[in-house]
Amino acid sequence: MDRVNHPKHYTSHPSGVECIEITRHYCFSVGNAIKYLWRCGLKKEDGMSEREKEIEDLKKAKWYIEDRIKQLENEYSKKGETDGLEL
């Protein structure tokens, strides 16, 4: 196992696809949200139960999703556009 370049929590998806192969196609915030969802329940951390770590990863994914929403809302409000979004 290569813990630096190919950690198990990013390479053990049943599809056989490595997480980075997917996240590279997205902006930073969305890619990170996917990363945390991908590893949710797979990554272990000393001092944390599996449940605590899973909850932490879900909260991190949520943070990045909310960050992306804020970015988009700010872009639209600066341009005066909504593209049909209810802001």
Secondary structure, DSSP 8 states (H G I E B T S, - for coil): -BTTTB-HHHH--TT---HHHHHTTS-HHHHHHHHHHHHTTT---TTS-HHHHHHHHHHHHHHHHHHHHHHHHHHHHHHT--TT---
